[in-house]
Amino acid sequence: MVIIVMGVTGSGKSTIAKLVSKETEIPYYDADDFHSTENIKKMSNGVPLTDEDRRQWLILLSEQIPKWQEKSGAVLACSALKEKYRETLQSHLEEGIKWVYLDVPREVIKNRVISRKGHFMPEKLVASQFEALEPPTYGICVNGTLTPEEITSIVLHKLDD
């Protein structure tokens, strides 16, 4: 099983994906680890990524996902902001991905990003994330302002359905 926990920067993707991974014993991966040095440098400098910037990153992930699925699955933290990004991510799979969307208001995200230490995504890119966001109409949508434990419990319950 491949589960992708998605949302804008600061929505809690990594935190929730790690908790779901721990509870399900499915390996955790972070899509940020697959960004090129150029992309990380751009974001660190406050420059939003374009679709072209993301293209190779998404292709790399889409080629990796079936390999994870063949082994023991994956819980992937990945922004996957646009529908076309999600289509690319699952383009090499016969069985679909389990999508988890963390829905968090813009003001909450701004506060989280401001207080976050050691991450390459600056606060000034929050607006660009919301501009690009196309919330999915499928999968599991969770209120991302709940506690990580509450969110994880909801996700695990809905994955069992």
PAZAPA-4460 file (N, C-alpha, C; in steps of 0.05 Angstrom, whole numbers, plus 32768, in hexadecimal, padded with zeros to 4 digits):
% residues 161
    n_x    n_y    n_z   ca_x   ca_y   ca_z    c_x    c_y    c_z   seq   type   mol
   8011   7FE8   8000   8000   8000   8000   8012   8019   8000     1      M     A
   800A   802C   7FF0   8018   8046   7FEF   8004   805B   7FF9     2      V     A
   800C   8069   800D   7FFC   807F   8019   800C   8099   8015     3      I     A
   7FFF   80AD   8009   800C   80C7   8006   7FFD   80DB   8018     4      I     A
   800C   80E7   802B   8001   80FB   803C   8009   8116   802F     5      V     A
   7FF4   8125   8027   7FF9   813D   8016   7FED   8156   8023     6      M     A
   7FF7   816D   801A   7FEE   8187   8022   8003   819C   801E     7      G     A
   7FFD   81B4   8025   8010   81CA   8022   8026   81C7   8036     8      V     A
   803B   81D7   8033   8051   81D8   8046   8046   81DF   8062     9      T     A
   8050   81D1   8076   8047   81D7   8092   802D   81CA   809A    10      G     A
   8021   81B9   8088   8007   81AD   808F   800B   8195   80A1    11      S     A
   8023   818B   80A5   8028   8174   80B6   802C   815A   80A7    12      G     A
   8032   815C   808E   8036   8144   807D   804A   8130   8089    13      K     A
   8062   813A   808F   8077   8129   809A   8070   811D   80B4    14      S     A
   8065   812D   80C6   805D   8124   80E1   8048   810E   80DE    15      T     A
   8033   8112   80CF   801E   80FF   80CC   8028   80E6   80BD    16      I     A
   8037   80EA   80A8   8041   80D2   8099   8053   80C1   80AB    17      A     A
   8063   80CD   80BB   8074   80BD   80CE   8063   80AE   80E2    18      K     A
   804E   80BB   80EC   803D   80AD   8100   802D   8096   80F3    19      L     A
   8023   809B   80DB   8015   8086   80CC   8028   806F   80C6    20      V     A
   8040   8076   80BE   8055   8062   80B8   805A   8050   80D1    21      S     A
   805D   805D   80E7   8063   804F   8100   804C   803C   8107    22      K     A
   8033   8045   8105   801C   8035   810C   8017   801E   80F9    23      E     A
   801D   8022   80DF   8017   800E   80CB   8030   7FFD   80C5    24      T     A
   8047   8005   80CF   8060   7FF8   80C9   8067   7FF8   80AB    25      E     A
   805E   800D   809D   8064   8011   8081   807A   8027   8080    26      I     A
   808F   8023   8071   80A5   8036   8071   809D   8053   8069    27      P     A
   80AA   8066   8077   80A5   8082   8072   80BA   808E   805F    28      Y     A
   80B0   809F   804D   80C2   80AE   803B   80B8   80CB   803A    29      Y     A
   80CA   80DD   8035   80C3   80F9   8032   80CB   8102   8016    30      D     A
   80B7   810C   8007   80BC   8114   7FEB   80D0   812B   7FEA    31      A     A
   80D2   813B   7FFF   80E6   8151   7FFF   8102   8146   7FFB    32      D     A
   8107   812D   8004   8122   8122   8002   812A   811C   7FE5    33      D     A
   8116   811D   7FD3   811B   8117   7FB7   811D   8130   7FA5    34      F     A
   811A   8147   7FB1   811E   8160   7FA2   813B   8164   7F9A    35      H     A
   813F   8170   7F83   815A   8176   7F7A   8165   818D   7F8B    36      S     A
   8180   818F   7F8B   818D   81A4   7F9A   8183   81BF   7F8F    37      T     A
   817F   81C1   7F75   8175   81DA   7F69   815A   81E2   7F74    38      E     A
   8148   81CF   7F76   812D   81D4   7F80   812E   81DE   7F9D    39      N     A
   813E   81D0   7FAD   8141   81D8   7FCA   814C   81F4   7FCC    40      I     A
   8160   81FA   7FBC   816C   8214   7FBC   8157   822A   7FB5    41      K     A
   8147   8224   7FA0   8133   8237   7F98   811F   823D   7FAF    42      K     A
   8115   8227   7FBB   8102   822A   7FD1   810E   8239   7FE8    43      M     A
   8127   8232   7FEF   8135   823F   8005   8138   825D   8001    44      S     A
   813A   8265   7FE7   813C   8281   7FE0   8121   828E   7FDC    45      N     A
   810B   8280   7FE3   80F1   828C   7FE1   80E5   828C   7FC5    46      G     A
   80F0   827C   7FB3   80E6   827B   7F97   80D4   8262   7F95    47      V     A
   80BA   8267   7F8E   80A8   8250   7F8B   80B1   823E   7F73    48      P     A
   80AD   8224   7F76   80B3   8212   7F60   809D   8213   7F4B    49      L     A
   80A6   8211   7F32   8093   8210   7F1C   808C   81F2   7F16    50      T     A
   8078   81EE   7F06   8071   81D3   7EFE   8089   81C5   7EF1    51      D     A
   8098   81D4   7EE1   80B0   81C9   7ED4   80C5   81C1   7EE9    52      E     A
   80C8   81D2   7EFE   80DB   81CB   7F13   80D3   81B1   7F21    53      D     A
   80BA   81AC   7F24   80B0   8195   7F32   80AF   817C   7F21    54      R     A
   80B0   817F   7F07   80AC   8169   7EF4   80BF   8151   7EF9    55      R     A
   80D9   8156   7EFA   80EC   8140   7EFE   80E9   8133   7F1A    56      Q     A
   80E3   8144   7F2D   80DE   813A   7F49   80C6   8127   7F49    57      W     A
   80B0   812F   7F3C   8098   811E   7F3C   809D   8105   7F2C    58      L     A
   80AC   8106   7F16   80B2   80EE   7F06   80C3   80DB   7F17    59      I     A
   80D7   80E6   7F24   80E8   80D5   7F36   80D7   80C7   7F4B    60      L     A
   80C5   80D5   7F58   80B4   80C9   7F6C   80A1   80B4   7F5F    61      L     A
   8096   80BB   7F48   8083   80A8   7F3B   8091   808E   7F33    62      S     A
   80AB   808F   7F2E   80BA   8077   7F27   80C2   8068   7F41    63      E     A
   80C4   8076   7F57   80CC   8069   7F70   80B4   805C   7F7E    64      Q     A
   809C   8068   7F7C   8084   805E   7F8A   807E   8040   7F84    65      I     A
   807F   8037   7F6A   8079   801B   7F66   808E   8008   7F73    66      P     A
   80A7   8011   7F75   80BB   8001   7F82   80B5   7FFE   7FA0    67      K     A
   80AC   8014   7FAC   80A4   8013   7FC8   808C   8000   7FCB    68      W     A
   8079   8003   7FB9   8061   7FF3   7FBA   8067   7FD5   7FB8    69      Q     A
   807A   7FCE   7FA7   8082   7FB2   7FA4   808F   7FA7   7FBD    70      E     A
   809D   7FB7   7FCB   80AB   7FAF   7FE4   8096   7FAE   7FFB    71      K     A
   8097   7FC2   800C   8085   7FC1   8023   8073   7FDA   8024    72      S     A
   8070   7FE7   800D   805F   7FFF   800D   806E   8018   8015    73      G     A
   805F   802E   8018   806B   8047   801F   8056   805A   802B    74      A     A
   805F   806A   803E   804F   8081   8047   8060   8098   803F    75      V     A
   8057   80A8   802C   8067   80BE   8020   805B   80D8   8028    76      L     A
   806B   80EA   8033   8063   8106   8038   806A   8115   801E    77      A     A
   8056   8120   8011   805A   812E   7FF7   8045   8143   7FF4    78      C     A
   804E   815B   7FEB   803A   8171   7FE8   8024   816A   7FD4    79      S     A
   802B   815F   7FBD   8018   8157   7FA8   8001   816B   7FA5    80      A     A
   8008   8184   7FA2   7FF4   819A   7FA3   7FE0   819A   7F8C    81      L     A
   7FE8   8192   7F74   7FD6   8193   7F5D   7FCE   8177   7F54    82      K     A
   7FB6   8176   7F48   7FAC   815C   7F3E   7FC0   8150   7F2A    83      E     A
   7FCB   8160   7F19   7FDE   8154   7F05   7FF7   8149   7F13    84      K     A
   7FFF   8153   7F2A   8015   8148   7F39   800D   812D   7F44    85      Y     A
   7FF5   812B   7F4E   7FEC   8112   7F5A   7FE9   80FD   7F44    86      R     A
   7FE0   8105   7F2C   7FDE   80F2   7F16   7FFA   80E8   7F0E    87      E     A
   800D   80F9   7F0D   8029   80F0   7F07   8033   80DD   7F1C    88      T     A
   802E   80E3   7F36   8038   80D2   7F4B   802D   80B5   7F49    89      L     A
   8014   80B2   7F40   8009   8097   7F3F   8009   808C   7F22    90      Q     A
   8018   8098   7F10   8017   8090   7EF4   8023   8074   7EEF    91      S     A
   8034   806A   7F01   8040   8050   7EFC   8034   803A   7F0E    92      H     A
   801D   803F   7F19   8010   802C   7F2B   7FF7   8020   7F1F    93      L     A
   7FF3   8006   7F24   7FDA   7FF9   7F1C   7FC6   7FFE   7F33    94      E     A
   7FCF   7FFB   7F4B   7FBD   7FFF   7F62   7FC1   801C   7F6C    95      E     A
   7FAC   8029   7F72   7FAD   8046   7F79   7FBA   804B   7F93    96      G     A
   7FC0   8065   7F97   7FCC   806F   7FAF   7FB6   8076   7FC3    97      I     A
   7FBB   8073   7FDC   7FA9   807C   7FF1   7FB2   8099   7FF8    98      K     A
   7FA1   80AC   7FF2   7FA7   80C8   7FF6   7F9D   80D2   8010    99      W     A
   7FAD   80E2   801F   7FA5   80EE   8038   7FAB   810C   8035   100      V     A
   7F96   811D   8035   7F9A   813A   8031   7F96   8147   804C   101      Y     A
   7FAB   8156   8055   7FAA   8165   806E   7FA1   8182   8068   102      L     A
   7F88   8188   806F   7F7C   81A2   806A   7F81   81B5   8082   103      D     A
   7F90   81CA   807D   7F98   81DC   8092   7F94   81F9   8087   104      V     A
   7F87   820B   8097   7F84   8226   808E   7F9E   8235   808A   105      P     A
   7F9E   8248   8078   7FB6   8257   8071   7FC4   8264   8089   106      R     A
   7FB4   8271   809B   7FC0   827F   80B2   7FCE   826B   80C5   107      E     A
   7FC3   8253   80C9   7FD0   823F   80D9   7FEA   8236   80CC   108      V     A
   7FEA   8233   80B2   8002   822B   80A3   8018   8241   80A7   109      I     A
   8010   825A   80A3   8024   8270   80A6   8031   826E   80C1   110      K     A
   8021   826B   80D6   802C   826A   80F1   803F   8252   80F5   111      N     A
   8037   823B   80EA   8047   8223   80EC   8062   8226   80DE   112      R     A
   8061   8231   80C6   807A   8235   80B6   808D   8249   80C3   113      V     A
   8081   825E   80CE   8092   8272   80DC   80A1   8266   80F3   114      I     A
   8093   8254   8102   809F   8248   811A   80B1   8230   8114   115      S     A
   80B1   8226   80FB   80C0   820E   80F4   80DD   8214   80F1   116      R     A
   80EE   8203   80FC   810B   8207   80FB   8117   81F2   80E8   117      K     A
   812B   81FA   80D9   813B   81E7   80CA   812E   81DC   80B1   118      G     A
   811A   81EA   80A5   810D   81E0   808D   8113   81F4   8077   119      H     A
   8116   81EA   805E   811D   81FC   8048   8107   820E   803E   120      F     A
   80EE   8209   8045   80D7   8218   803A   80D1   8230   804B   121      M     A
   80D7   8248   8040   80D2   8261   804F   80B5   8268   8050   122      P     A
   80AE   8279   8063   8092   8281   8068   8086   8290   804F   123      E     A
   8097   829E   8040   808C   82AD   802A   8082   829C   8013   124      K     A
   8088   8282   8014   807E   8270   7FFF   8063   8263   8005   125      L     A
   8059   8269   801D   803F   825E   8025   8029   8265   8011   126      V     A
   8028   827F   8009   8014   8288   7FF6   8015   8278   7FDC   127      A     A
   802D   8273   7FD2   8030   8264   7FB8   8026   8248   7FBB   128      S     A
   8028   823C   7FD3   801E   8221   7FD7   8000   8221   7FD5   129      Q     A
   7FF3   8234   7FE2   7FD6   8235   7FE1   7FCC   823C   7FC5   130      F     A
   7FDB   824C   7FB6   7FD3   8253   7F9A   7FD4   823A   7F89   131      E     A
   7FE7   8229   7F8D   7FEA   8210   7F7D   7FD7   81FA   7F86   132      A     A
   7FCE   81FB   7F9F   7FBE   81E5   7FAB   7FA4   81E0   7F9C   133      L     A
   7FA0   81C6   7F94   7F87   81BC   7F89   7F7F   81A5   7F9C   134      E     A
   7F6F   81AB   7FB1   7F68   8196   7FC4   7F5B   817E   7FB5   135      P     A
   7F62   8166   7FBC   7F56   814F   7FAF   7F39   814B   7FB7   136      P     A
   7F2A   813F   7FA6   7F0E   8139   7FAB   7F0A   811C   7FB3   137      T     A
   7F20   810F   7FB8   7F20   80F2   7FBE   7F34   80EE   7FD5   138      Y     A
   7F35   80D5   7FDF   7F48   80CF   7FF4   7F3D   80D7   8010   139      G     A
   7F4F   80DA   8022   7F48   80E1   803E   7F50   80FE   8043   140      I     A
   7F3C   810E   8049   7F41   812A   804F   7F3F   812D   806E   141      C     A
   7F53   8138   807A   7F54   813B   8097   7F59   8158   809F   142      V     A
   7F4B   8161   80B4   7F50   817B   80BF   7F6D   817B   80CB   143      N     A
   7F7F   8189   80BF   7F9B   8188   80C7   7FA1   8199   80E0   144      G     A
   7F8C   81A5   80EC   7F91   81B4   8105   7F8C   81A3   811D   145      T     A
   7F83   818A   8119   7F80   8177   8130   7F9C   816F   8139   146      L     A
   7F9E   8162   8150   7FB8   8159   8159   7FC3   8143   8146   147      T     A
   7FDD   813F   8145   7FE8   812A   8134   7FDC   810E   813B   148      P     A
   7FD8   8109   8154   7FCC   80F0   815D   7FAF   80ED   8153   149      E     A
   7FA0   8102   8154   7F84   8101   814A   7F83   80FD   812C   150      E     A
   7F94   810B   811E   7F96   8108   8101   7F9E   80EB   80F9   151      I     A
   7FB2   80E1   8106   7FBB   80C6   8101   7FA5   80B2   8106   152      T     A
   7F97   80B5   811C   7F81   80A3   8122   7F6C   80A3   810D   153      S     A
   7F64   80BB   8104   7F50   80BD   80EE   7F5A   80B0   80D5   154      I     A
   7F73   80B5   80CD   7F7E   80AA   80B5   7F7F   808B   80B7   155      V     A
   7F88   8080   80CD   7F89   8063   80CF   7F6E   8057   80CE   156      L     A
   7F5A   8063   80DB   7F3F   8059   80DA   7F34   805A   80BE   157      H     A
   7F38   806F   80AF   7F2E   8071   8094   7F3D   805F   8080   158      K     A
   7F56   805A   8086   7F65   8047   8074   7F59   802B   8077   159      L     A
   7F4E   8025   808E   7F43   800A   8093   7F28   8007   8085   160      D     A
   7F1B   801D   807E   7F00   801C   8072   7F01   8010   8056   161      D     A
***
